[in-house]
Amino acid sequence: MTFSIVARDGDAWGVAVASRFLAVGAIVPAVRPGVGAVATQSLARLAYRDEVLDALGVGTDVTTALEAAVAADDGRALRQVGAVGVTGAATYTGVQCLPHAGGIAAGDDRCAYAIQGNVLGGPEVLEAMEAAWLGSPGEPLDARLLAALLAGDAAGGDSRGRQSAALVAHAPGAGYDGCGVLADLRVDDHPDAPRELARLHELATLVFGTPQDVLPLDDGLREEVAAALTVLGHGGPDVEAALDAWMSVANLENRRSPGGIDSRVLDELRRAVEG
């Protein structure tokens, strides 16, 4: 009773999922950077995650890996699973999955995706997810996955409603301290879980992201920043030192930009002053 997208874009791998089910992020997604990603759902079988990823890890192509895992499962008629590997993508929907149920898989050895869902509002859910994915080339993988998930939700999503959602994505050197985590976010129980996931993703990219669109602290902007910091109790003769101090309190250290200010930090500063 879930919809998900599993994808690879270059060196980035990830899964996004939403469901009218508690803590779907604890069950559905699995990512092994450089090897593959898997989503298991409907009557989920968690063993699929390691079975498929282990097979991919020894060079098995994704279609063969998925088919072997499904063939060995007596409960396969009730299962749904999607996977991406270095050779592309594959998806499977058991004949007893509750309607509307289905999947789409496409791509090659550089970029691939598997989209699947069951108990959906209709086939338009999968179609909307695919269109959103295909319409976002060049964006970071986590953003592409989230866009696809939100498109599916807007098109009807899980026909029973909303409860949980999750986003897991990895890329070399990404994230806090270059750990490789683009996103690792879960909403376990929320009446609008996909939108809450989007809110958390926006916050996470702010806090864990690096400087972008840095603006020089010229005279006009320096005066605005100094005044804002004074309102927030961080005023001082050295505007850059005061800004650094406020950014530390706001957990924005990753976006420090000597001689300038990151545009998202400036937006946060302005919002803080507005209260």
C-alpha positions in Angstrom: 0.0 0.0 0.0 2.8 2.3 -1.1 4.3 4.2 -4.0 8.0 4.7 -4.5 10.8 5.6 -6.9 14.2 3.9 -6.9 16.8 5.7 -9.1 20.4 6.1 -10.1 21.8 9.3 -11.7 25.6 8.9 -12.4 27.3 8.2 -9.1 24.2 9.0 -7.0 21.7 6.4 -5.8 18.5 6.7 -3.9 14.9 5.9 -3.0 11.8 8.0 -2.2 8.6 6.5 -0.8 5.3 7.4 0.7 2.4 5.4 2.1 -0.7 5.2 4.3 1.3 3.1 6.6 3.4 3.8 9.7 7.1 4.4 9.4 7.5 3.3 5.8 11.1 4.5 5.8 12.0 1.7 8.2 10.8 -1.0 5.8 10.9 -0.1 2.1 14.2 1.6 1.1 17.7 0.3 0.9 20.7 1.9 -0.8 24.2 0.6 -1.2 26.3 3.3 -2.9 28.1 2.2 -6.0 26.1 -1.0 -6.1 22.4 -0.4 -6.2 19.1 0.6 -4.5 16.0 -1.3 -3.7 12.4 -0.7 -2.6 10.3 -3.6 -1.2 6.6 -2.9 -0.7 3.0 -4.2 -0.8 3.4 -7.2 1.5 7.0 -6.2 1.9 9.8 -8.8 2.2 12.8 -7.1 3.8 15.1 -10.0 2.7 14.7 -8.7 -0.8 16.9 -5.7 0.0 20.0 -7.7 0.8 19.3 -10.5 -1.7 19.1 -8.1 -4.6 21.9 -5.8 -3.4 24.2 -8.8 -2.7 23.6 -10.1 -6.2 24.3 -6.7 -7.7 27.4 -6.5 -5.7 29.0 -9.5 -7.4 28.1 -8.3 -10.9 24.7 -9.7 -11.6 22.6 -7.5 -13.8 19.6 -5.9 -12.2 16.9 -7.8 -14.0 18.5 -11.2 -13.2 19.0 -10.2 -9.6 15.4 -9.1 -9.1 14.0 -12.1 -11.0 16.1 -14.6 -8.9 14.9 -13.0 -5.6 11.3 -13.1 -6.6 11.4 -16.6 -8.0 12.7 -17.9 -4.6 9.9 -16.3 -2.7 6.7 -18.3 -2.2 4.8 -15.1 -1.3 5.8 -13.3 -4.5 2.2 -12.9 -5.7 1.7 -10.3 -2.9 5.0 -8.6 -3.3 6.2 -5.5 -5.1 9.8 -4.5 -5.6 11.9 -2.2 -7.7 15.6 -1.9 -8.1 18.4 -0.1 -9.9 21.9 -1.3 -10.5 24.9 -0.5 -12.6 23.1 -2.0 -15.7 19.8 -0.2 -15.4 16.5 -0.8 -13.6 13.8 -3.4 -13.0 10.5 -3.6 -11.2 8.1 -6.4 -10.3 4.4 -6.4 -9.2 2.8 -9.6 -8.0 -0.5 -10.6 -9.4 -2.3 -10.4 -6.1 -1.2 -6.8 -5.3 -4.2 -4.6 -4.6 -5.3 -2.3 -7.5 -4.3 0.0 -8.9 -0.9 -1.7 -8.9 1.9 -1.5 -11.4 5.4 -0.4 -12.2 7.7 1.4 -14.7 11.4 0.7 -15.2 13.7 2.4 -17.7 17.2 3.7 -18.1 20.8 2.5 -18.8 24.1 2.2 -17.1 24.3 6.0 -16.3 20.8 6.9 -15.3 17.9 4.6 -14.5 14.7 4.5 -12.5 12.1 2.1 -11.3 8.7 3.4 -10.2 6.1 1.2 -8.5 2.9 1.5 -6.4 -0.1 -0.4 -5.2 -3.5 0.7 -3.9 -3.0 3.8 -6.0 -5.6 6.4 -7.0 -4.9 5.2 -10.6 -2.3 4.6 -13.2 -1.8 8.4 -13.4 0.1 8.3 -10.2 3.0 6.3 -11.8 2.7 8.4 -15.0 3.0 11.7 -13.0 6.0 10.4 -11.1 7.8 9.4 -14.3 7.0 12.8 -15.9 8.4 14.6 -12.9 11.6 12.5 -13.0 12.1 12.9 -16.7 11.4 16.7 -16.3 14.2 17.3 -13.9 17.5 16.4 -15.6 20.6 18.1 -14.1 19.0 18.5 -10.6 20.6 16.7 -7.6 19.2 13.2 -7.2 17.5 13.9 -3.9 15.6 16.8 -5.5 14.6 14.7 -8.4 13.4 11.9 -6.2 11.4 14.2 -4.0 9.8 15.9 -7.1 8.7 12.5 -8.4 7.2 11.6 -5.0 5.3 14.9 -4.7 4.0 14.5 -8.3 2.7 11.0 -7.5 1.0 12.3 -4.3 -0.6 15.2 -6.2 -1.9 12.7 -8.8 -3.7 10.6 -6.2 -0.9 8.7 -4.4 -2.0 6.0 -2.0 -5.8 5.9 -2.3 -6.2 5.3 1.4 -4.5 8.6 2.3 -1.2 9.7 3.8 0.8 8.7 6.9 4.5 8.3 6.3 7.3 9.1 3.8 11.0 8.8 3.4 13.9 9.9 1.2 17.4 8.2 1.2 20.0 9.3 -1.3 23.8 8.9 -1.5 26.5 10.5 -3.7 30.3 10.5 -3.2 31.5 13.5 -1.1 28.0 14.9 -0.5 26.5 15.9 2.8 27.8 16.7 6.2 31.6 16.3 6.4 31.6 14.8 2.9 30.1 11.6 4.3 28.3 10.8 1.0 24.7 11.2 2.3 22.7 13.5 0.1 19.5 12.9 2.2 18.4 10.5 4.9 15.0 11.7 6.1 11.9 10.1 7.5 8.4 11.2 8.4 7.0 8.3 10.4 3.4 9.5 11.2 2.0 12.8 9.8 -1.3 13.6 8.1 0.5 15.2 5.1 3.7 13.1 5.2 5.0 13.9 1.6 4.8 17.7 2.2 6.3 17.3 5.6 9.2 15.4 4.0 9.6 18.2 1.5 9.8 20.7 4.5 12.5 18.6 6.2 14.4 18.3 2.9 14.4 22.0 2.5 15.7 22.4 6.0 18.3 19.7 5.6 19.7 21.2 2.4 20.0 24.5 4.2 21.9 23.1 7.2 24.0 20.5 5.5 24.6 22.3 2.2 27.7 24.3 1.2 27.9 27.9 0.1 25.9 28.8 -3.0 25.1 32.2 -4.7 27.5 34.0 -2.4 26.9 37.8 -2.3 29.7 40.2 -1.4 29.2 42.1 1.8 29.3 45.5 0.1 28.3 48.7 1.8 24.5 48.4 1.4 24.3 44.7 2.2 26.8 45.0 5.1 24.6 47.7 6.6 21.5 45.5 6.3 23.3 42.5 7.8 24.7 44.5 10.7 21.3 46.0 11.5 19.7 42.5 11.4 22.3 41.0 13.6 21.9 43.9 16.1 18.1 43.2 16.3 18.9 39.5 16.9 21.4 40.3 19.7 24.5 39.6 17.7 25.6 43.1 16.9 29.2 44.3 17.0 31.8 46.4 15.2 33.1 43.4 13.2 30.1 42.4 11.1 31.7 39.2 9.7 32.6 38.0 13.2 29.1 38.8 14.4 27.6 37.0 11.3 29.8 33.9 12.1 28.6 33.9 15.7 24.9 34.0 14.6 25.4 31.3 12.0 26.9 29.0 14.6 23.8 29.5 16.8 21.6 28.8 13.8 23.6 25.7 12.7 24.6 27.2 9.4 28.4 26.9 9.8 28.6 24.8 6.6 27.6 27.9 4.6 30.3 30.3 5.9 31.6 32.5 3.1 34.5 34.8 4.1 33.9 38.3 2.7 30.4 37.5 1.7 27.1 35.9 2.7 25.4 32.8 1.2 22.1 33.8 -0.3 20.1 31.2 1.7 21.8 32.4 4.9 20.7 35.9 4.0 17.1 34.7 3.5 17.3 33.0 6.9 18.6 36.1 8.5 15.8 38.2 7.1 13.2 35.7 8.2 14.7 35.7 11.7 14.3 39.4 12.0 10.7 39.3 10.7 10.0 36.9 13.5 
